[in-house]
């Protein structure tokens, strides 16, 4: 980014000011993202925190998914849905 700003003909002082503004914006965005993720995680735990965990392994990766739905359709068939809590890989099972 600095190379780009230098190429625009800005003075060193202007570049420093731009870096400060961009750094502040990045920090604010990170705080916003963390707050959003925290709220989503709280909502997820409130909705599914007491549910069992489904351990799933896909291509040598292991995931602990929270069961979000489990219904018995007949004597031998169940329908289950599970998903990973917010903040981790976006993994779901249906």
N, C-alpha and C positions, 0 to 999 in steps of 0.2 A: 504494500500500500504506500509505503514511504517513497519508493521509486516512482510510483504513479504521480504522487503529489509533487515530487521534485521535478518531474517532467512537465508539469503544468506551469512552471515559472513562478511558483509561490516562494516567498522568502522563508528562511529557516524559522522565523517567529510565527508566520502564518501556518507553517506545517506543524509546529508544536501545538498551536491552538487547535488545529483540526484533530490532531492525535488525542488531545485532551477531551474534545467533544465526543469523538468516536469511542474513546475509552469509557466515558461516562455513560454513553448510550448502551454499550455492550454490558456494562455492569448493571444498569437498570433492567435490561432485557433478561439477564441471568436471574436477577431477583424475581422478576415477574414469572419467569418459567418455573422457578423453584416453588413459588407460592401456588401456582396453578397445579403443579404436580403434587404438592402437599395436600391441597384440597381434594384432588382426584383420589389420592391414596386414602384419605379419611373417608370419603364417600364409599369407596370400594370396601374398606374394612367394615364400615357400618352395615353395608348390604350383605357381605359374604364372609365376614371375619369368623363366624362360628361354623362355617361349612367345612367339610372334609377337604383334604388335598389330594389331587390326582398327580402321581408321579409319571411323567411321560419322557421317553427317550427317543430322540430323532437324530439320526446321523451322528452319533457319538456325543450329542448334546443332551443334557438332562434338564428338565423343567418341572418345577413344582407349581401346578395350576390349582387354583381354588375352584371347587365345583360350584357352578352357578345355578344349575338345574339338574334334577335327576327324577325321572318319572318312570314308573312301571307301566308298560303298555299292555303286557299280558303275563302269563305265568313265567315265561322265559326271556322276555325282551324288556330291556331298559333303554331309555333315551337319556343321555347325559351331555351336559355342556360344561366346559370349564375354561377359565382364562387366567392369564398371568396378571398379577397386580400391576398397577400403573408404575412407571419408572423403570421397568425391566423390558426385556424383549417383548414385542407384541405377538404373543403366542396364544392361540385359542384352540379348543377342541370341541367338536360337535358330533 
